[in-house]
Amino acid sequence: MSKEYIGIKLLKAQPMTRGDYNKKRGWTTPKDENPKDEGYIVQYADGYVSWSPKEAFEMSYTEVQEPEFRKAEITFERSGRFSVNWCR
């Protein structure tokens, strides 16, 4: 019986059609492939580059968002008290 696995990877990607990916690689798009297929050019941590169809990519990966850190303005008073005002 086969086992199930879940994998997590951090990669870089940008939207690119199959035809543009083939051009970038210096390849001719095979006649049985549609150069207008939407997808992503993907670069893995080890430098390997590939192309993934849009639907498969978007089902497998979620964009990493930069955290939105909140800045705090801290005011100290002579009495030893302080106040914190959160800024956006």
Secondary structure, DSSP 8 states (H G I E B T S, - for coil): -----------EEEE--HHHHHHHHT----TTS-TT--EEEEE-TTS-EEEEEHHHHHHH----------EEEEEE-TTS-EEEEEE-
